[in-house]
Amino acid sequence: MSQTDRRKWFALVLLCATQFMVVLDVAIVNVALPSIKSALDFSQENLQWILSAYTLTFGGLLMLGGRTADLLGRKRVFLAGLALFSVASLFCGLSQTEGMLITFRAIQGVGAAIISPAALSILMTTFEEGRERNVALGVWGAIAGVGGAAGVLLGGILTDTLGWEWIFFINVPVGALVILLGSRVLKESRVETATRNFDVAGAVLVTGSLALLVLGLTQSVTWGWGSVKTIGVIALSVILMAGFIFLETRARNPIMPLRIFRIRVVTGANVVGFLLGAAIFSMFFFLSLYMQQVLHYSALKTGVAYLLVALVIIVSAGASQALVTRFGVRSIMAIGMLLLTLGIIWFTQVSVGGSYSVDLVPGFLLTGVGLGFSFVPVSIAALSGVPDSLAGVASGLINTSQQVGGALGVAILSTVANSRTDTLVNEGKNQLVALTDGFQYAFAVAAGMALVGLVATLVLVRPQGERQAVGQAATVGE
């Protein structure tokens, strides 16, 4: 292997290590939620902001981060984003209050929104199109999957042995090492263009709109649905979103070119991706709380309990790529969404005296296969029929849809669960019974979201739009 080739593959190791860290920071937090709640005296209503603050800024600024990297220099922006992410991680671990942790989780999300598209762009420019790039992308995708699986176990180990702070502190030495090595190994590249316009206003409007919507939903339990505060915050969210759509129709270089939604399969993939994100982020959020707050699992035992579903996802995701090539995107995606729906329905019967083998294992198996069969075809469909000029936008859009769907899903289901729990407690029910009943209601709504995703798959992802998507699956599998 030549020195150039060695440099390429070492660059891939650094990029994958960073992507692993970004993905890890979604999964790793779930297991530590009860410990953080106790240490910083979080209310049950505000607990979801630990996850939502990260996913909202990550999803809302992802496309702006990608454009910034393309125009200002991918290596430069990547290293700057990594520095921001690492510093924010340090202050997350040092947080002493709800507000401090939520603030630095949001800043972490900004760093992730810069890192992720910049890293993928560096990968695309480092490896030549064809087999070499496909191998690199395959490694990249596998690392992202392993990051989700490893996050729950690593989160449990760190929380139980060193304390919840270390789920954030661990990013600091990794980030510092990648910055040191990356500055020497990675090559600079950018899009040479005379017009360097950044749709900052669009990014701020859409992120602000979504943040206000989450705030209005989560605080409605405290403020009341008919209160001036709730109605005012949600109304302002709608106004900002309308302003975003208006701006995107007139911006010279919009963060989200609305013409991409004329491609029906892409629209369908993003609708499904949004609902998929809403259902699964919420599912894992409440499963973590159920296992620790109701079944009294330790953080480590919770992480080990998740290994089953993580392994099933990895195996089924690998199988789904071959199945998509043979049977088409819509068929495999529909099977995945159906199994996911059935798995979440299983969780609606979790009980105070539940057991791992009865209450969790069947649901883990169903949702594990469902997720593996859903994620791959959704990603393929999201790029189907997209011209080269919009490929970057389409790739960023599906990631944005999933992250934003996750943030809103957790917010909606937290509102449902907390409202139900508060009602039962006020009626004199036992706290543990009321908490479990609230989780059951949340799982029921999550199952409904997955079911709507199944319907969207059948209605919006048409067979005639699959030919190019299937061709892409075959190329990746070479």
PyMOL commands that set and color helices and strands:
alter all, ss='L'
color gray80, all
select helices_A, chain A and resi 3-40+49-72+74-93+98-126+131-161+166-169+171-185+200-223+228-248+258-262+264-294+299-305+307-327+329-347+356-382+388-426+431-460+463-465+467-476
alter helices_A, ss='H'
color red, helices_A
deselect
rebuild
show_as cartoon
